[in-house]
Amino acid sequence: VCLLTLQPESSFAFVREFVLQGFTCEWKIQVLLFSLFTTTYGLTIMGNMAIIYALFCDQRLHSPMYMFLGNFSFLEIWYVSSTVPKMLVNFLSNKKTISFAGCFLQFYFFFSLGTSECFLLTVMAFDRYLAICRPLHYSNIMSGSFCSKLVIICWSCGFLWFLVPIVLISQMPFCGSNIIDHVVCDPGPLFALVCGSAPRTQLLCYTLSSLVIFGNFFFILCSYTLVLIAVLHMPSAIGRHKAFSTCGSHLAVVSLFYGSLMVMYVSPGLGHSAGMQKVATLFYAMVTPLFNPLIYSLRNKEIKAALRKVLDSI
């Protein structure tokens, strides 16, 4: 059984490093978790790299939809790499420490990459809306230069969205206990270590989280509502099946990603237990990036054919 124990420092010592407590278990369980998460991490990297390579090699897949998918897979690789390697080291370490600067760098990249994912999933939904609901205008609107601009906007907005609150949190006085009861540097446990209260910064952080999650989610929901209406009015059963298969994989990824995010970052007042926070974080930080390449490759005939072609050439 995993036990959550705290070993606070002197209440007068200013914090220069943090302890990512994670799951404090027996050594055998730590090794088991290390093996499980290492396998998951390796499969995630290989799965997303395989999709990128297949899309790059197959000229037939050099279209806007697959360009966005390739960027999404590339983003997933960096997303899991922002937290998982440090998590794996901590499983086999007794100290489990992370420097003050390292903690906030992890915080910044984890949230920035996650925000970029939110925007990119929205762009992918917009692409499917244009392709199905405005097919005559699709090729004119979704030109190569426009797609590149959308991708750049997703990355730029993602890395600027949480910059101000993260800088504000890093300037707060941390003293006393330096133990973060989590697997990553997360705003909730960090706010708990601040000397005094910071309601304005907390409100800003959770407001930005709610805006990016709910705003993008509702845009995706509206896009696919219009897509569903358009698909149901298609006279051809083959056309309806193709449209559903194309959009189904994206909807599955959106459901997995946004479901766990909404539980964690849009309802800070629910008082989630530390264990639940850790499990939810592991779900959207490790599980969804693992499932995404599987979902896209199993539900998309073009990607399956491209991957089969790559495997045959090895």
C-alpha positions in Angstrom: 0.0 0.0 0.0 1.3 3.5 -0.9 1.7 5.8 2.1 1.8 9.5 1.9 4.3 10.8 4.5 5.6 14.4 5.0 9.0 15.4 6.3 8.8 19.2 6.5 11.9 21.4 6.8 12.3 24.2 9.3 9.5 26.7 9.1 12.1 29.5 8.9 14.1 28.1 6.0 13.4 29.6 2.5 12.9 26.9 -0.1 15.7 26.4 -2.7 14.6 23.0 -3.9 11.4 20.9 -3.8 10.7 17.3 -3.1 8.3 15.6 -5.6 6.9 13.1 -3.1 5.0 11.1 -5.7 3.9 7.6 -4.6 5.7 6.7 -1.4 5.6 2.9 -1.6 7.7 -0.1 -0.8 10.8 -0.6 -2.9 9.3 -3.5 -4.9 6.3 -1.4 -5.8 8.5 1.5 -6.8 10.5 -0.8 -9.1 7.2 -2.2 -10.6 5.9 1.3 -11.2 9.2 2.3 -12.7 9.1 -0.6 -15.1 5.4 0.0 -16.0 5.9 3.8 -16.7 9.2 3.2 -18.6 7.4 0.8 -20.9 4.5 3.3 -21.3 6.9 6.1 -22.0 8.9 4.1 -24.6 5.7 2.9 -26.4 4.4 6.5 -26.4 7.6 7.8 -28.0 7.8 5.0 -30.6 4.1 5.2 -31.5 4.1 9.0 -32.1 7.4 8.8 -34.0 6.0 6.0 -36.2 3.1 8.2 -37.1 5.4 11.2 -37.9 7.7 9.0 -40.0 4.8 7.4 -41.9 3.2 10.8 -42.6 6.5 12.1 -43.8 7.2 9.2 -46.1 3.8 8.8 -47.7 3.2 11.6 -50.3 -0.5 10.9 -50.3 -0.8 12.0 -46.7 0.7 15.5 -47.2 -2.6 17.1 -46.7 -3.8 19.7 -44.0 -5.5 17.0 -41.8 -2.3 14.9 -41.7 -0.1 17.9 -41.3 -2.0 18.8 -38.1 -1.8 15.1 -37.0 1.9 15.1 -37.5 2.3 18.2 -35.4 0.1 16.7 -32.8 2.2 13.6 -32.5 5.4 15.8 -32.4 3.8 17.8 -29.6 2.9 14.6 -27.7 6.5 13.5 -27.7 7.6 16.7 -26.0 4.6 16.8 -23.7 5.4 13.4 -22.1 9.1 14.2 -22.0 8.5 17.3 -20.0 7.6 15.3 -16.9 8.0 11.6 -17.3 11.8 11.3 -17.3 12.1 13.1 -13.9 9.2 11.0 -12.6 11.1 7.8 -13.6 14.3 9.0 -11.9 12.3 9.7 -8.7 11.0 6.2 -8.5 14.5 4.9 -8.0 15.8 7.8 -5.9 15.6 8.3 -2.2 15.8 12.1 -2.3 13.3 12.8 -5.1 14.4 16.5 -5.2 14.0 19.0 -8.0 15.6 22.5 -8.0 13.5 25.6 -7.7 14.3 26.6 -11.2 13.8 23.1 -12.5 10.4 22.8 -10.9 9.2 26.0 -12.5 10.7 25.1 -15.9 8.8 21.7 -15.7 5.7 23.6 -14.7 6.0 26.0 -17.6 6.7 23.4 -20.3 4.1 21.0 -19.1 1.4 23.6 -19.1 2.6 25.3 -22.2 2.7 22.1 -24.2 -0.7 21.0 -22.8 -2.2 24.3 -23.8 -0.7 24.0 -27.3 -2.4 20.6 -27.5 -5.8 22.2 -26.6 -5.4 24.8 -29.4 -4.2 22.2 -31.9 -7.1 19.9 -31.2 -9.4 22.9 -31.9 -7.7 23.6 -35.2 -8.1 19.9 -36.2 -11.8 20.2 -35.4 -12.0 23.3 -37.5 -10.3 21.5 -40.4 -12.8 18.7 -40.3 -15.7 21.2 -40.2 -14.4 22.9 -43.4 -13.7 19.6 -45.1 -17.2 18.2 -44.5 -19.4 21.3 -44.2 -17.6 23.6 -46.7 -16.0 21.1 -49.2 -16.1 23.5 -52.2 -14.1 26.2 -50.2 -11.8 23.8 -48.3 -8.8 23.7 -50.7 -8.9 27.5 -51.1 -9.0 28.2 -47.3 -6.7 25.4 -46.1 -3.7 26.3 -48.1 -0.2 25.2 -47.0 0.7 28.7 -45.8 -2.6 29.1 -43.9 -2.0 25.7 -42.2 1.5 26.7 -41.2 0.2 29.9 -39.7 -2.4 28.0 -37.7 0.3 25.6 -36.3 2.5 28.6 -35.4 -0.4 30.3 -33.7 -1.1 27.1 -31.6 2.4 26.8 -30.4 2.8 30.6 -29.8 -0.4 30.9 -27.8 0.4 27.8 -25.9 3.7 29.1 -24.7 2.4 32.5 -23.9 -0.9 31.6 -22.2 0.5 30.7 -18.7 3.7 32.7 -18.8 2.4 35.5 -16.6 0.9 33.4 -13.8 3.9 31.1 -13.7 6.2 34.1 -13.3 4.0 35.5 -10.6 4.0 32.2 -8.7 7.8 31.8 -9.0 8.1 35.3 -7.3 6.1 34.3 -4.3 7.8 33.5 -1.0 8.1 29.8 -0.4 9.2 28.9 3.2 8.8 26.0 5.5 7.9 22.7 4.0 9.4 22.1 0.6 7.5 18.8 -0.1 5.2 18.8 -3.1 2.6 16.0 -2.6 2.4 15.3 -6.3 4.2 13.6 -9.2 4.8 16.9 -11.0 5.2 20.6 -10.2 1.6 21.5 -10.2 0.0 24.9 -9.2 -2.3 23.4 -6.5 0.5 21.9 -4.3 2.7 24.9 -5.0 0.1 27.3 -3.8 -0.1 25.2 -0.6 3.6 25.9 0.1 3.4 29.7 -0.3 3.8 31.8 2.8 0.4 33.4 3.1 -2.4 33.5 0.6 -2.4 34.6 -3.0 -6.1 34.7 -4.0 -5.6 36.9 -7.1 -2.8 34.8 -8.6 -4.8 31.6 -7.9 -7.9 33.2 -9.5 -5.8 34.2 -12.5 -4.4 30.7 -12.9 -7.7 28.9 -12.7 -9.4 31.5 -14.9 -6.9 31.0 -17.6 -7.2 27.2 -17.2 -10.9 27.4 -17.5 -10.8 29.7 -20.5 -8.4 27.5 -22.5 -10.1 24.3 -21.6 -13.8 25.3 -21.9 -13.3 27.7 -24.7 -11.6 25.2 -26.9 -13.9 22.4 -25.9 -17.0 24.3 -26.7 -15.6 25.3 -30.1 -14.8 21.6 -30.8 -18.3 20.6 -29.6 -20.0 23.2 -31.9 -17.8 22.2 -34.9 -18.7 18.5 -34.5 -22.4 19.3 -34.0 -22.4 21.0 -37.4 -20.3 18.1 -38.8 -22.9 15.6 -37.5 -25.8 17.5 -39.0 -24.0 17.6 -42.4 -23.1 13.9 -42.3 -26.6 12.9 -41.5 -27.8 14.7 -44.6 -25.3 13.0 -46.9 -27.1 10.8 -49.4 -24.3 8.3 -49.7 -23.9 5.7 -46.9 -20.2 5.3 -48.0 -19.7 9.0 -47.5 -21.3 9.0 -44.1 -19.2 6.1 -43.0 -16.0 7.8 -44.2 -16.9 11.0 -42.5 -17.7 9.3 -39.2 -14.5 7.2 -39.3 -12.4 10.3 -40.0 -13.9 12.3 -37.1 -14.4 9.5 -34.7 -10.7 9.1 -33.9 -10.4 12.8 -33.2 -13.4 12.8 -31.0 -12.0 9.9 -29.0 -8.8 11.8 -28.4 -10.6 14.9 -27.4 -12.8 13.0 -24.9 -9.8 11.4 -23.2 -7.8 14.6 -23.1 -10.4 17.1 -22.0 -12.2 14.7 -19.6 -9.2 14.4 -17.3 -8.3 18.1 -17.6 -11.7 19.3 -16.6 -11.6 17.2 -13.5 -8.3 18.7 -12.3 -8.0 22.3 -13.4 -11.6 23.7 -13.7 -12.9 22.6 -10.3 -10.3 23.7 -7.7 -13.0 24.0 -5.0 -13.9 20.4 -5.0 -11.0 19.5 -2.8 -9.6 16.6 -4.7 -7.5 14.2 -2.6 -3.8 14.0 -3.3 -4.1 10.5 -4.6 -6.9 11.5 -7.0 -4.8 14.4 -8.3 -1.8 12.1 -9.0 -3.9 9.5 -10.8 -5.6 12.1 -12.9 -2.3 13.7 -13.8 -0.8 10.4 -14.8 -3.9 9.7 -16.9 -3.6 12.9 -19.1 0.2 13.1 -18.9 0.9 9.4 -19.8 -2.1 7.4 -20.7 -3.7 9.7 -23.3 -0.4 10.2 -25.2 0.0 6.4 -25.4 -3.6 5.9 -26.7 -3.5 8.7 -29.2 -1.3 7.0 -31.9 -3.2 3.8 -31.3 -6.6 5.5 -31.8 -5.5 7.3 -35.0 -3.7 4.3 -36.5 -6.4 1.8 -35.8 -9.3 3.9 -37.0 -7.7 5.5 -40.1 -7.1 3.3 -43.2 -4.7 5.7 -44.8 -2.4 5.7 -41.7 -2.6 2.0 -41.3 -1.6 1.6 -44.9 1.3 4.1 -44.5 2.5 2.3 -41.3 2.3 -1.1 -43.0 4.4 0.3 -45.9 7.0 1.6 -43.5 7.2 -1.7 -41.6 7.5 -3.6 -44.9 10.4 -1.4 -45.9 12.4 -2.1 -42.7 
